[in-house]
Amino acid sequence: MGFFTRKSKKEKLNEQYKKKLEQAYKMSTSNRTESDRLTAEANDILEEIKKLEETEA
């Protein structure tokens, strides 16, 4: 029955966060600057998640 359930904004942000961290990890061996940029983007997404959690509580 869960085939067509919509993802919440928090779930979408969590997926984006995980993807950015994975990309940053892969780039860390070849391009440190790009890895740092992706890590910073992941941290920005994490801050959005935290703000969202604060408003829910």
mmCIF entry with sequence, helices, sheets and N, C-alpha, C, O atoms, coordinates in Angstrom:
data_MODEL
# 
_entry.id   MODEL 
# 
_entity.id                         1 
_entity.type                       polymer 
_entity.pdbx_number_of_molecules   1 
# 
_entity_poly.entity_id                      1 
_entity_poly.type                           'polypeptide(L)' 
_entity_poly.nstd_linkage                   no 
_entity_poly.nstd_monomer                   no 
_entity_poly.pdbx_seq_one_letter_code       MGFFTRKSKKEKLNEQYKKKLEQAYKMSTSNRTESDRLTAEANDILEEIKKLEETEA 
_entity_poly.pdbx_seq_one_letter_code_can   MGFFTRKSKKEKLNEQYKKKLEQAYKMSTSNRTESDRLTAEANDILEEIKKLEETEA 
_entity_poly.pdbx_strand_id                 A 
# 
loop_
_entity_poly_seq.entity_id 
_entity_poly_seq.num 
_entity_poly_seq.mon_id 
_entity_poly_seq.hetero 
1 1  MET n 
1 2  GLY n 
1 3  PHE n 
1 4  PHE n 
1 5  THR n 
1 6  ARG n 
1 7  LYS n 
1 8  SER n 
1 9  LYS n 
1 10 LYS n 
1 11 GLU n 
1 12 LYS n 
1 13 LEU n 
1 14 ASN n 
1 15 GLU n 
1 16 GLN n 
1 17 TYR n 
1 18 LYS n 
1 19 LYS n 
1 20 LYS n 
1 21 LEU n 
1 22 GLU n 
1 23 GLN n 
1 24 ALA n 
1 25 TYR n 
1 26 LYS n 
1 27 MET n 
1 28 SER n 
1 29 THR n 
1 30 SER n 
1 31 ASN n 
1 32 ARG n 
1 33 THR n 
1 34 GLU n 
1 35 SER n 
1 36 ASP n 
1 37 ARG n 
1 38 LEU n 
1 39 THR n 
1 40 ALA n 
1 41 GLU n 
1 42 ALA n 
1 43 ASN n 
1 44 ASP n 
1 45 ILE n 
1 46 LEU n 
1 47 GLU n 
1 48 GLU n 
1 49 ILE n 
1 50 LYS n 
1 51 LYS n 
1 52 LEU n 
1 53 GLU n 
1 54 GLU n 
1 55 THR n 
1 56 GLU n 
1 57 ALA n 
# 
_struct_asym.id          A 
_struct_asym.entity_id   1 
# 
loop_
_struct_conf.conf_type_id 
_struct_conf.id 
_struct_conf.pdbx_PDB_helix_id 
_struct_conf.beg_label_comp_id 
_struct_conf.beg_label_asym_id 
_struct_conf.beg_label_seq_id 
_struct_conf.pdbx_beg_PDB_ins_code 
_struct_conf.end_label_comp_id 
_struct_conf.end_label_asym_id 
_struct_conf.end_label_seq_id 
_struct_conf.pdbx_end_PDB_ins_code 
_struct_conf.beg_auth_comp_id 
_struct_conf.beg_auth_asym_id 
_struct_conf.beg_auth_seq_id 
_struct_conf.end_auth_comp_id 
_struct_conf.end_auth_asym_id 
_struct_conf.end_auth_seq_id 
_struct_conf.pdbx_PDB_helix_class 
_struct_conf.details 
_struct_conf.pdbx_PDB_helix_length 
HELX_P HELX_P1 AA1 GLY A 2  ? PHE A 4  ? GLY A 2  PHE A 4  5 ? 3  
HELX_P HELX_P2 AA2 LYS A 9  ? MET A 27 ? LYS A 9  MET A 27 1 ? 19 
HELX_P HELX_P3 AA3 ARG A 32 ? GLU A 56 ? ARG A 32 GLU A 56 1 ? 25 
# 
_struct_conf_type.id          HELX_P 
_struct_conf_type.criteria    ? 
_struct_conf_type.reference   ? 
# 
loop_
_atom_site.group_PDB 
_atom_site.id 
_atom_site.type_symbol 
_atom_site.label_atom_id 
_atom_site.label_alt_id 
_atom_site.label_comp_id 
_atom_site.label_asym_id 
_atom_site.label_entity_id 
_atom_site.label_seq_id 
_atom_site.pdbx_PDB_ins_code 
_atom_site.Cartn_x 
_atom_site.Cartn_y 
_atom_site.Cartn_z 
_atom_site.occupancy 
_atom_site.B_iso_or_equiv 
_atom_site.pdbx_formal_charge 
_atom_site.auth_seq_id 
_atom_site.auth_comp_id 
_atom_site.auth_asym_id 
_atom_site.auth_atom_id 
_atom_site.pdbx_PDB_model_num 
ATOM 1   N N  . MET A 1 1  ? 0.804  -1.193 0.000  1.00 0.00 ? 1  MET A N  1 
ATOM 2   C CA . MET A 1 1  ? 0.000  0.000  0.000  1.00 0.00 ? 1  MET A CA 1 
ATOM 3   C C  . MET A 1 1  ? 0.849  1.258  0.000  1.00 0.00 ? 1  MET A C  1 
ATOM 4   O O  . MET A 1 1  ? 0.335  2.328  -0.328 1.00 0.00 ? 1  MET A O  1 
ATOM 5   N N  . GLY A 1 2  ? 2.122  1.178  0.352  1.00 0.00 ? 2  GLY A N  1 
ATOM 6   C CA . GLY A 1 2  ? 2.974  2.339  0.458  1.00 0.00 ? 2  GLY A CA 1 
ATOM 7   C C  . GLY A 1 2  ? 3.615  2.758  -0.855 1.00 0.00 ? 2  GLY A C  1 
ATOM 8   O O  . GLY A 1 2  ? 4.569  3.535  -0.858 1.00 0.00 ? 2  GLY A O  1 
ATOM 9   N N  . PHE A 1 3  ? 3.106  2.256  -1.963 1.00 0.00 ? 3  PHE A N  1 
ATOM 10  C CA . PHE A 1 3  ? 3.735  2.563  -3.242 1.00 0.00 ? 3  PHE A CA 1 
ATOM 11  C C  . PHE A 1 3  ? 3.593  4.020  -3.646 1.00 0.00 ? 3  PHE A C  1 
ATOM 12  O O  . PHE A 1 3  ? 4.489  4.579  -4.280 1.00 0.00 ? 3  PHE A O  1 
ATOM 13  N N  . PHE A 1 4  ? 2.492  4.633  -3.291 1.00 0.00 ? 4  PHE A N  1 
ATOM 14  C CA . PHE A 1 4  ? 2.224  5.973  -3.767 1.00 0.00 ? 4  PHE A CA 1 
ATOM 15  C C  . PHE A 1 4  ? 2.220  7.018  -2.664 1.00 0.00 ? 4  PHE A C  1 
ATOM 16  O O  . PHE A 1 4  ? 1.659  8.100  -2.832 1.00 0.00 ? 4  PHE A O  1 
ATOM 17  N N  . THR A 1 5  ? 2.837  6.703  -1.554 1.00 0.00 ? 5  THR A N  1 
ATOM 18  C CA . THR A 1 5  ? 2.892  7.685  -0.481 1.00 0.00 ? 5  THR A CA 1 
ATOM 19  C C  . THR A 1 5  ? 3.907  8.761  -0.835 1.00 0.00 ? 5  THR A C  1 
ATOM 20  O O  . THR A 1 5  ? 4.966  8.470  -1.390 1.00 0.00 ? 5  THR A O  1 
ATOM 21  N N  . ARG A 1 6  ? 3.584  9.974  -0.517 1.00 0.00 ? 6  ARG A N  1 
ATOM 22  C CA . ARG A 1 6  ? 4.497  11.085 -0.785 1.00 0.00 ? 6  ARG A CA 1 
ATOM 23  C C  . ARG A 1 6  ? 5.523  11.174 0.325  1.00 0.00 ? 6  ARG A C  1 
ATOM 24  O O  . ARG A 1 6  ? 5.246  10.893 1.491  1.00 0.00 ? 6  ARG A O  1 
ATOM 25  N N  . LYS A 1 7  ? 6.700  11.571 -0.072 1.00 0.00 ? 7  LYS A N  1 
ATOM 26  C CA . LYS A 1 7  ? 7.751  11.760 0.915  1.00 0.00 ? 7  LYS A CA 1 
ATOM 27  C C  . LYS A 1 7  ? 7.611  13.151 1.523  1.00 0.00 ? 7  LYS A C  1 
ATOM 28  O O  . LYS A 1 7  ? 7.283  14.123 0.843  1.00 0.00 ? 7  LYS A O  1 
ATOM 29  N N  . SER A 1 8  ? 7.867  13.212 2.807  1.00 0.00 ? 8  SER A N  1 
ATOM 30  C CA . SER A 1 8  ? 7.814  14.508 3.472  1.00 0.00 ? 8  SER A CA 1 
ATOM 31  C C  . SER A 1 8  ? 9.054  15.318 3.090  1.00 0.00 ? 8  SER A C  1 
ATOM 32  O O  . SER A 1 8  ? 10.017 14.782 2.541  1.00 0.00 ? 8  SER A O  1 
ATOM 33  N N  . LYS A 1 9  ? 9.012  16.586 3.383  1.00 0.00 ? 9  LYS A N  1 
ATOM 34  C CA . LYS A 1 9  ? 10.152 17.454 3.082  1.00 0.00 ? 9  LYS A CA 1 
ATOM 35  C C  . LYS A 1 9  ? 11.387 16.976 3.840  1.00 0.00 ? 9  LYS A C  1 
ATOM 36  O O  . LYS A 1 9  ? 12.504 17.030 3.326  1.00 0.00 ? 9  LYS A O  1 
ATOM 37  N N  . LYS A 1 10 ? 11.169 16.508 5.070  1.00 0.00 ? 10 LYS A N  1 
ATOM 38  C CA . LYS A 1 10 ? 12.280 16.019 5.884  1.00 0.00 ? 10 LYS A CA 1 
ATOM 39  C C  . LYS A 1 10 ? 12.926 14.787 5.235  1.00 0.00 ? 10 LYS A C  1 
ATOM 40  O O  . LYS A 1 10 ? 14.151 14.674 5.215  1.00 0.00 ? 10 LYS A O  1 
ATOM 41  N N  . GLU A 1 11 ? 12.118 13.873 4.710  1.00 0.00 ? 11 GLU A N  1 
ATOM 42  C CA . GLU A 1 11 ? 12.649 12.680 4.056  1.00 0.00 ? 11 GLU A CA 1 
ATOM 43  C C  . GLU A 1 11 ? 13.443 13.051 2.805  1.00 0.00 ? 11 GLU A C  1 
ATOM 44  O O  . GLU A 1 11 ? 14.499 12.477 2.540  1.00 0.00 ? 11 GLU A O  1 
ATOM 45  N N  . LYS A 1 12 ? 12.936 14.005 2.046  1.00 0.00 ? 12 LYS A N  1 
ATOM 46  C CA . LYS A 1 12 ? 13.644 14.453 0.843  1.00 0.00 ? 12 LYS A CA 1 
ATOM 47  C C  . LYS A 1 12 ? 14.985 15.083 1.203  1.00 0.00 ? 12 LYS A C  1 
ATOM 48  O O  . LYS A 1 12 ? 15.998 14.831 0.551  1.00 0.00 ? 12 LYS A O  1 
ATOM 49  N N  . LEU A 1 13 ? 14.977 15.909 2.254  1.00 0.00 ? 13 LEU A N  1 
ATOM 50  C CA . LEU A 1 13 ? 16.218 16.548 2.681  1.00 0.00 ? 13 LEU A CA 1 
ATOM 51  C C  . LEU A 1 13 ? 17.227 15.518 3.183  1.00 0.00 ? 13 LEU A C  1 
ATOM 52  O O  . LEU A 1 13 ? 18.425 15.651 2.933  1.00 0.00 ? 13 LEU A O  1 
ATOM 53  N N  . ASN A 1 14 ? 16.748 14.496 3.887  1.00 0.00 ? 14 ASN A N  1 
ATOM 54  C CA . ASN A 1 14 ? 17.644 13.444 4.358  1.00 0.00 ? 14 ASN A CA 1 
ATOM 55  C C  . ASN A 1 14 ? 18.300 12.709 3.194  1.00 0.00 ? 14 ASN A C  1 
ATOM 56  O O  . ASN A 1 14 ? 19.485 12.381 3.254  1.00 0.00 ? 14 ASN A O  1 
ATOM 57  N N  . GLU A 1 15 ? 17.536 12.452 2.140  1.00 0.00 ? 15 GLU A N  1 
ATOM 58  C CA . GLU A 1 15 ? 18.101 11.792 0.956  1.00 0.00 ? 15 GLU A CA 1 
ATOM 59  C C  . GLU A 1 15 ? 19.152 12.680 0.292  1.00 0.00 ? 15 GLU A C  1 
ATOM 60  O O  . GLU A 1 15 ? 20.218 12.202 -0.098 1.00 0.00 ? 15 GLU A O  1 
ATOM 61  N N  . GLN A 1 16 ? 18.849 13.973 0.164  1.00 0.00 ? 16 GLN A N  1 
ATOM 62  C CA . GLN A 1 16 ? 19.807 14.903 -0.428 1.00 0.00 ? 16 GLN A CA 1 
ATOM 63  C C  . GLN A 1 16 ? 21.082 14.965 0.402  1.00 0.00 ? 16 GLN A C  1 
ATOM 64  O O  . GLN A 1 16 ? 22.187 14.993 -0.140 1.00 0.00 ? 16 GLN A O  1 
ATOM 65  N N  . TYR A 1 17 ? 20.920 14.987 1.717  1.00 0.00 ? 17 TYR A N  1 
ATOM 66  C CA . TYR A 1 17 ? 22.063 15.040 2.629  1.00 0.00 ? 17 TYR A CA 1 
ATOM 67  C C  . TYR A 1 17 ? 22.962 13.813 2.437  1.00 0.00 ? 17 TYR A C  1 
ATOM 68  O O  . TYR A 1 17 ? 24.181 13.943 2.327  1.00 0.00 ? 17 TYR A O  1 
ATOM 69  N N  . LYS A 1 18 ? 22.366 12.648 2.398  1.00 0.00 ? 18 LYS A N  1 
ATOM 70  C CA . LYS A 1 18 ? 23.138 11.415 2.231  1.00 0.00 ? 18 LYS A CA 1 
ATOM 71  C C  . LYS A 1 18 ? 23.866 11.390 0.887  1.00 0.00 ? 18 LYS A C  1 
ATOM 72  O O  . LYS A 1 18 ? 25.021 10.974 0.809  1.00 0.00 ? 18 LYS A O  1 
ATOM 73  N N  . LYS A 1 19 ? 23.178 11.841 -0.177 1.00 0.00 ? 19 LYS A N  1 
ATOM 74  C CA . LYS A 1 19 ? 23.798 11.870 -1.499 1.00 0.00 ? 19 LYS A CA 1 
ATOM 75  C C  . LYS A 1 19 ? 25.004 12.802 -1.529 1.00 0.00 ? 19 LYS A C  1 
ATOM 76  O O  . LYS A 1 19 ? 26.047 12.464 -2.089 1.00 0.00 ? 19 LYS A O  1 
ATOM 77  N N  . LYS A 1 20 ? 24.854 13.980 -0.920 1.00 0.00 ? 20 LYS A N  1 
ATOM 78  C CA . LYS A 1 20 ? 25.956 14.950 -0.899 1.00 0.00 ? 20 LYS A CA 1 
ATOM 79  C C  . LYS A 1 20 ? 27.153 14.393 -0.145 1.00 0.00 ? 20 LYS A C  1 
ATOM 80  O O  . LYS A 1 20 ? 28.296 14.567 -0.569 1.00 0.00 ? 20 LYS A O  1 
ATOM 81  N N  . LEU A 1 21 ? 26.891 13.717 0.983  1.00 0.00 ? 21 LEU A N  1 
ATOM 82  C CA . LEU A 1 21 ? 27.997 13.135 1.746  1.00 0.00 ? 21 LEU A CA 1 
ATOM 83  C C  . LEU A 1 21 ? 28.694 12.029 0.962  1.00 0.00 ? 21 LEU A C  1 
ATOM 84  O O  . LEU A 1 21 ? 29.920 11.923 0.994  1.00 0.00 ? 21 LEU A O  1 
ATOM 85  N N  . GLU A 1 22 ? 27.921 11.208 0.259  1.00 0.00 ? 22 GLU A N  1 
ATOM 86  C CA . GLU A 1 22 ? 28.512 10.157 -0.567 1.00 0.00 ? 22 GLU A CA 1 
ATOM 87  C C  . GLU A 1 22 ? 29.379 10.759 -1.665 1.00 0.00 ? 22 GLU A C  1 
ATOM 88  O O  . GLU A 1 22 ? 30.492 10.294 -1.911 1.00 0.00 ? 22 GLU A O  1 
ATOM 89  N N  . GLN A 1 23 ? 28.869 11.790 -2.321 1.00 0.00 ? 23 GLN A N  1 
ATOM 90  C CA . GLN A 1 23 ? 29.622 12.450 -3.381 1.00 0.00 ? 23 GLN A CA 1 
ATOM 91  C C  . GLN A 1 23 ? 30.900 13.064 -2.817 1.00 0.00 ? 23 GLN A C  1 
ATOM 92  O O  . GLN A 1 23 ? 31.966 12.964 -3.425 1.00 0.00 ? 23 GLN A O  1 
ATOM 93  N N  . ALA A 1 24 ? 30.788 13.693 -1.664 1.00 0.00 ? 24 ALA A N  1 
ATOM 94  C CA . ALA A 1 24 ? 31.959 14.324 -1.050 1.00 0.00 ? 24 ALA A CA 1 
ATOM 95  C C  . ALA A 1 24 ? 33.014 13.279 -0.717 1.00 0.00 ? 24 ALA A C  1 
ATOM 96  O O  . ALA A 1 24 ? 34.208 13.513 -0.908 1.00 0.00 ? 24 ALA A O  1 
ATOM 97  N N  . TYR A 1 25 ? 32.577 12.131 -0.221 1.00 0.00 ? 25 TYR A N  1 
ATOM 98  C CA . TYR A 1 25 ? 33.515 11.061 0.117  1.00 0.00 ? 25 TYR A CA 1 
ATOM 99  C C  . TYR A 1 25 ? 34.237 10.547 -1.130 1.00 0.00 ? 25 TYR A C  1 
ATOM 100 O O  . TYR A 1 25 ? 35.446 10.318 -1.105 1.00 0.00 ? 25 TYR A O  1 
ATOM 101 N N  . LYS A 1 26 ? 33.492 10.370 -2.210 1.00 0.00 ? 26 LYS A N  1 
ATOM 102 C CA . LYS A 1 26 ? 34.100 9.895  -3.460 1.00 0.00 ? 26 LYS A CA 1 
ATOM 103 C C  . LYS A 1 26 ? 35.091 10.912 -4.016 1.00 0.00 ? 26 LYS A C  1 
ATOM 104 O O  . LYS A 1 26 ? 36.141 10.545 -4.544 1.00 0.00 ? 26 LYS A O  1 
ATOM 105 N N  . MET A 1 27 ? 34.747 12.195 -3.892 1.00 0.00 ? 27 MET A N  1 
ATOM 106 C CA . MET A 1 27 ? 35.618 13.241 -4.434 1.00 0.00 ? 27 MET A CA 1 
ATOM 107 C C  . MET A 1 27 ? 36.839 13.493 -3.554 1.00 0.00 ? 27 MET A C  1 
ATOM 108 O O  . MET A 1 27 ? 37.813 14.090 -4.012 1.00 0.00 ? 27 MET A O  1 
ATOM 109 N N  . SER A 1 28 ? 36.801 13.053 -2.317 1.00 0.00 ? 28 SER A N  1 
ATOM 110 C CA . SER A 1 28 ? 37.892 13.357 -1.394 1.00 0.00 ? 28 SER A CA 1 
ATOM 111 C C  . SER A 1 28 ? 39.219 12.765 -1.844 1.00 0.00 ? 28 SER A C  1 
ATOM 112 O O  . SER A 1 28 ? 40.275 13.265 -1.457 1.00 0.00 ? 28 SER A O  1 
ATOM 113 N N  . THR A 1 29 ? 39.189 11.716 -2.650 1.00 0.00 ? 29 THR A N  1 
ATOM 114 C CA . THR A 1 29 ? 40.441 11.111 -3.109 1.00 0.00 ? 29 THR A CA 1 
ATOM 115 C C  . THR A 1 29 ? 41.019 11.807 -4.334 1.00 0.00 ? 29 THR A C  1 
ATOM 116 O O  . THR A 1 29 ? 42.218 11.711 -4.597 1.00 0.00 ? 29 THR A O  1 
ATOM 117 N N  . SER A 1 30 ? 40.163 12.515 -5.091 1.00 0.00 ? 30 SER A N  1 
ATOM 118 C CA . SER A 1 30 ? 40.666 13.102 -6.325 1.00 0.00 ? 30 SER A CA 1 
ATOM 119 C C  . SER A 1 30 ? 40.637 14.633 -6.349 1.00 0.00 ? 30 SER A C  1 
ATOM 120 O O  . SER A 1 30 ? 41.513 15.255 -6.950 1.00 0.00 ? 30 SER A O  1 
ATOM 121 N N  . ASN A 1 31 ? 39.647 15.240 -5.707 1.00 0.00 ? 31 ASN A N  1 
ATOM 122 C CA . ASN A 1 31 ? 39.507 16.697 -5.784 1.00 0.00 ? 31 ASN A CA 1 
ATOM 123 C C  . ASN A 1 31 ? 39.047 17.217 -4.423 1.00 0.00 ? 31 ASN A C  1 
ATOM 124 O O  . ASN A 1 31 ? 37.853 17.248 -4.127 1.00 0.00 ? 31 ASN A O  1 
ATOM 125 N N  . ARG A 1 32 ? 39.979 17.610 -3.630 1.00 0.00 ? 32 ARG A N  1 
ATOM 126 C CA . ARG A 1 32 ? 39.681 18.016 -2.260 1.00 0.00 ? 32 ARG A CA 1 
ATOM 127 C C  . ARG A 1 32 ? 38.803 19.274 -2.198 1.00 0.00 ? 32 ARG A C  1 
ATOM 128 O O  . ARG A 1 32 ? 37.945 19.381 -1.323 1.00 0.00 ? 32 ARG A O  1 
ATOM 129 N N  . THR A 1 33 ? 39.003 20.198 -3.091 1.00 0.00 ? 33 THR A N  1 
ATOM 130 C CA . THR A 1 33 ? 38.213 21.426 -3.102 1.00 0.00 ? 33 THR A CA 1 
ATOM 131 C C  . THR A 1 33 ? 36.749 21.113 -3.363 1.00 0.00 ? 33 THR A C  1 
ATOM 132 O O  . THR A 1 33 ? 35.864 21.634 -2.685 1.00 0.00 ? 33 THR A O  1 
ATOM 133 N N  . GLU A 1 34 ? 36.501 20.267 -4.341 1.00 0.00 ? 34 GLU A N  1 
ATOM 134 C CA . GLU A 1 34 ? 35.127 19.866 -4.656 1.00 0.00 ? 34 GLU A CA 1 
ATOM 135 C C  . GLU A 1 34 ? 34.510 19.099 -3.492 1.00 0.00 ? 34 GLU A C  1 
ATOM 136 O O  . GLU A 1 34 ? 33.331 19.274 -3.183 1.00 0.00 ? 34 GLU A O  1 
ATOM 137 N N  . SER A 1 35 ? 35.292 18.265 -2.857 1.00 0.00 ? 35 SER A N  1 
ATOM 138 C CA . SER A 1 35 ? 34.826 17.519 -1.693 1.00 0.00 ? 35 SER A CA 1 
ATOM 139 C C  . SER A 1 35 ? 34.411 18.466 -0.570 1.00 0.00 ? 35 SER A C  1 
ATOM 140 O O  . SER A 1 35 ? 33.373 18.265 0.060  1.00 0.00 ? 35 SER A O  1 
ATOM 141 N N  . ASP A 1 36 ? 35.206 19.482 -0.322 1.00 0.00 ? 36 ASP A N  1 
ATOM 142 C CA . ASP A 1 36 ? 34.885 20.470 0.707  1.00 0.00 ? 36 ASP A CA 1 
ATOM 143 C C  . ASP A 1 36 ? 33.599 21.228 0.371  1.00 0.00 ? 36 ASP A C  1 
ATOM 144 O O  . ASP A 1 36 ? 32.789 21.508 1.255  1.00 0.00 ? 36 ASP A O  1 
ATOM 145 N N  . ARG A 1 37 ? 33.420 21.557 -0.904 1.00 0.00 ? 37 ARG A N  1 
ATOM 146 C CA . ARG A 1 37 ? 32.209 22.262 -1.334 1.00 0.00 ? 37 ARG A CA 1 
ATOM 147 C C  . ARG A 1 37 ? 30.971 21.387 -1.111 1.00 0.00 ? 37 ARG A C  1 
ATOM 148 O O  . ARG A 1 37 ? 29.949 21.865 -0.618 1.00 0.00 ? 37 ARG A O  1 
ATOM 149 N N  . LEU A 1 38 ? 31.066 20.112 -1.475 1.00 0.00 ? 38 LEU A N  1 
ATOM 150 C CA . LEU A 1 38 ? 29.942 19.200 -1.295 1.00 0.00 ? 38 LEU A CA 1 
ATOM 151 C C  . LEU A 1 38 ? 29.634 18.976 0.184  1.00 0.00 ? 38 LEU A C  1 
ATOM 152 O O  . LEU A 1 38 ? 28.471 18.855 0.571  1.00 0.00 ? 38 LEU A O  1 
ATOM 153 N N  . THR A 1 39 ? 30.669 18.922 0.996  1.00 0.00 ? 39 THR A N  1 
ATOM 154 C CA . THR A 1 39 ? 30.474 18.766 2.436  1.00 0.00 ? 39 THR A CA 1 
ATOM 155 C C  . THR A 1 39 ? 29.766 19.991 3.010  1.00 0.00 ? 39 THR A C  1 
ATOM 156 O O  . THR A 1 39 ? 28.900 19.865 3.876  1.00 0.00 ? 39 THR A O  1 
ATOM 157 N N  . ALA A 1 40 ? 30.135 21.165 2.530  1.00 0.00 ? 40 ALA A N  1 
ATOM 158 C CA . ALA A 1 40 ? 29.489 22.396 2.987  1.00 0.00 ? 40 ALA A CA 1 
ATOM 159 C C  . ALA A 1 40 ? 28.008 22.404 2.584  1.00 0.00 ? 40 ALA A C  1 
ATOM 160 O O  . ALA A 1 40 ? 27.151 22.820 3.364  1.00 0.00 ? 40 ALA A O  1 
ATOM 161 N N  . GLU A 1 41 ? 27.715 21.945 1.368  1.00 0.00 ? 41 GLU A N  1 
ATOM 162 C CA . GLU A 1 41 ? 26.325 21.858 0.931  1.00 0.00 ? 41 GLU A CA 1 
ATOM 163 C C  . GLU A 1 41 ? 25.549 20.869 1.803  1.00 0.00 ? 41 GLU A C  1 
ATOM 164 O O  . GLU A 1 41 ? 24.401 21.124 2.166  1.00 0.00 ? 41 GLU A O  1 
ATOM 165 N N  . ALA A 1 42 ? 26.178 19.748 2.135  1.00 0.00 ? 42 ALA A N  1 
ATOM 166 C CA . ALA A 1 42 ? 25.535 18.758 2.997  1.00 0.00 ? 42 ALA A CA 1 
ATOM 167 C C  . ALA A 1 42 ? 25.245 19.357 4.368  1.00 0.00 ? 42 ALA A C  1 
ATOM 168 O O  . ALA A 1 42 ? 24.189 19.100 4.946  1.00 0.00 ? 42 ALA A O  1 
ATOM 169 N N  . ASN A 1 43 ? 26.168 20.149 4.886  1.00 0.00 ? 43 ASN A N  1 
ATOM 170 C CA . ASN A 1 43 ? 25.956 20.791 6.184  1.00 0.00 ? 43 ASN A CA 1 
ATOM 171 C C  . ASN A 1 43 ? 24.816 21.803 6.133  1.00 0.00 ? 43 ASN A C  1 
ATOM 172 O O  . ASN A 1 43 ? 24.072 21.954 7.102  1.00 0.00 ? 43 ASN A O  1 
ATOM 173 N N  . ASP A 1 44 ? 24.680 22.494 5.003  1.00 0.00 ? 44 ASP A N  1 
ATOM 174 C CA . ASP A 1 44 ? 23.563 23.426 4.845  1.00 0.00 ? 44 ASP A CA 1 
ATOM 175 C C  . ASP A 1 44 ? 22.228 22.678 4.865  1.00 0.00 ? 44 ASP A C  1 
ATOM 176 O O  . ASP A 1 44 ? 21.259 23.137 5.470  1.00 0.00 ? 44 ASP A O  1 
ATOM 177 N N  . ILE A 1 45 ? 22.190 21.531 4.204  1.00 0.00 ? 45 ILE A N  1 
ATOM 178 C CA . ILE A 1 45 ? 20.983 20.710 4.191  1.00 0.00 ? 45 ILE A CA 1 
ATOM 179 C C  . ILE A 1 45 ? 20.677 20.206 5.596  1.00 0.00 ? 45 ILE A C  1 
ATOM 180 O O  . ILE A 1 45 ? 19.517 20.163 6.007  1.00 0.00 ? 45 ILE A O  1 
ATOM 181 N N  . LEU A 1 46 ? 21.716 19.826 6.327  1.00 0.00 ? 46 LEU A N  1 
ATOM 182 C CA . LEU A 1 46 ? 21.526 19.360 7.701  1.00 0.00 ? 46 LEU A CA 1 
ATOM 183 C C  . LEU A 1 46 ? 20.927 20.464 8.571  1.00 0.00 ? 46 LEU A C  1 
ATOM 184 O O  . LEU A 1 46 ? 20.076 20.195 9.419  1.00 0.00 ? 46 LEU A O  1 
ATOM 185 N N  . GLU A 1 47 ? 21.365 21.693 8.364  1.00 0.00 ? 47 GLU A N  1 
ATOM 186 C CA . GLU A 1 47 ? 20.810 22.821 9.117  1.00 0.00 ? 47 GLU A CA 1 
ATOM 187 C C  . GLU A 1 47 ? 19.319 22.994 8.804  1.00 0.00 ? 47 GLU A C  1 
ATOM 188 O O  . GLU A 1 47 ? 18.525 23.289 9.697  1.00 0.00 ? 47 GLU A O  1 
ATOM 189 N N  . GLU A 1 48 ? 18.944 22.808 7.526  1.00 0.00 ? 48 GLU A N  1 
ATOM 190 C CA . GLU A 1 48 ? 17.536 22.904 7.160  1.00 0.00 ? 48 GLU A CA 1 
ATOM 191 C C  . GLU A 1 48 ? 16.729 21.823 7.867  1.00 0.00 ? 48 GLU A C  1 
ATOM 192 O O  . GLU A 1 48 ? 15.620 22.077 8.336  1.00 0.00 ? 48 GLU A O  1 
ATOM 193 N N  . ILE A 1 49 ? 17.287 20.619 7.944  1.00 0.00 ? 49 ILE A N  1 
ATOM 194 C CA . ILE A 1 49 ? 16.612 19.512 8.620  1.00 0.00 ? 49 ILE A CA 1 
ATOM 195 C C  . ILE A 1 49 ? 16.407 19.851 10.092 1.00 0.00 ? 49 ILE A C  1 
ATOM 196 O O  . ILE A 1 49 ? 15.332 19.615 10.645 1.00 0.00 ? 49 ILE A O  1 
ATOM 197 N N  . LYS A 1 50 ? 17.429 20.400 10.719 1.00 0.00 ? 50 LYS A N  1 
ATOM 198 C CA . LYS A 1 50 ? 17.323 20.758 12.132 1.00 0.00 ? 50 LYS A CA 1 
ATOM 199 C C  . LYS A 1 50 ? 16.253 21.823 12.356 1.00 0.00 ? 50 LYS A C  1 
ATOM 200 O O  . LYS A 1 50 ? 15.484 21.742 13.313 1.00 0.00 ? 50 LYS A O  1 
ATOM 201 N N  . LYS A 1 51 ? 16.204 22.822 11.474 1.00 0.00 ? 51 LYS A N  1 
ATOM 202 C CA . LYS A 1 51 ? 15.186 23.863 11.594 1.00 0.00 ? 51 LYS A CA 1 
ATOM 203 C C  . LYS A 1 51 ? 13.787 23.275 11.429 1.00 0.00 ? 51 LYS A C  1 
ATOM 204 O O  . LYS A 1 51 ? 12.857 23.660 12.137 1.00 0.00 ? 51 LYS A O  1 
ATOM 205 N N  . LEU A 1 52 ? 13.648 22.351 10.499 1.00 0.00 ? 52 LEU A N  1 
ATOM 206 C CA . LEU A 1 52 ? 12.374 21.696 10.263 1.00 0.00 ? 52 LEU A CA 1 
ATOM 207 C C  . LEU A 1 52 ? 11.940 20.898 11.483 1.00 0.00 ? 52 LEU A C  1 
ATOM 208 O O  . LEU A 1 52 ? 10.765 20.903 11.849 1.00 0.00 ? 52 LEU A O  1 
ATOM 209 N N  . GLU A 1 53 ? 12.883 20.216 12.107 1.00 0.00 ? 53 GLU A N  1 
ATOM 210 C CA . GLU A 1 53 ? 12.578 19.437 13.310 1.00 0.00 ? 53 GLU A CA 1 
ATOM 211 C C  . GLU A 1 53 ? 12.159 20.344 14.460 1.00 0.00 ? 53 GLU A C  1 
ATOM 212 O O  . GLU A 1 53 ? 11.282 19.982 15.244 1.00 0.00 ? 53 GLU A O  1 
ATOM 213 N N  . GLU A 1 54 ? 12.778 21.518 14.568 1.00 0.00 ? 54 GLU A N  1 
ATOM 214 C CA . GLU A 1 54 ? 12.430 22.455 15.631 1.00 0.00 ? 54 GLU A CA 1 
ATOM 215 C C  . GLU A 1 54 ? 11.008 22.978 15.467 1.00 0.00 ? 54 GLU A C  1 
ATOM 216 O O  . GLU A 1 54 ? 10.291 23.163 16.451 1.00 0.00 ? 54 GLU A O  1 
ATOM 217 N N  . THR A 1 55 ? 10.603 23.214 14.225 1.00 0.00 ? 55 THR A N  1 
ATOM 218 C CA . THR A 1 55 ? 9.258  23.721 13.988 1.00 0.00 ? 55 THR A CA 1 
ATOM 219 C C  . THR A 1 55 ? 8.211  22.637 14.209 1.00 0.00 ? 55 THR A C  1 
ATOM 220 O O  . THR A 1 55 ? 7.068  22.942 14.550 1.00 0.00 ? 55 THR A O  1 
ATOM 221 N N  . GLU A 1 56 ? 8.585  21.380 14.018 1.00 0.00 ? 56 GLU A N  1 
ATOM 222 C CA . GLU A 1 56 ? 7.650  20.263 14.239 1.00 0.00 ? 56 GLU A CA 1 
ATOM 223 C C  . GLU A 1 56 ? 7.413  20.024 15.714 1.00 0.00 ? 56 GLU A C  1 
ATOM 224 O O  . GLU A 1 56 ? 6.318  19.628 16.114 1.00 0.00 ? 56 GLU A O  1 
ATOM 225 N N  . ALA A 1 57 ? 8.428  20.260 16.526 1.00 0.00 ? 57 ALA A N  1 
ATOM 226 C CA . ALA A 1 57 ? 8.322  19.952 17.953 1.00 0.00 ? 57 ALA A CA 1 
ATOM 227 C C  . ALA A 1 57 ? 7.533  20.972 18.727 1.00 0.00 ? 57 ALA A C  1 
ATOM 228 O O  . ALA A 1 57 ? 7.367  20.834 19.939 1.00 0.00 ? 57 ALA A O  1 
# 
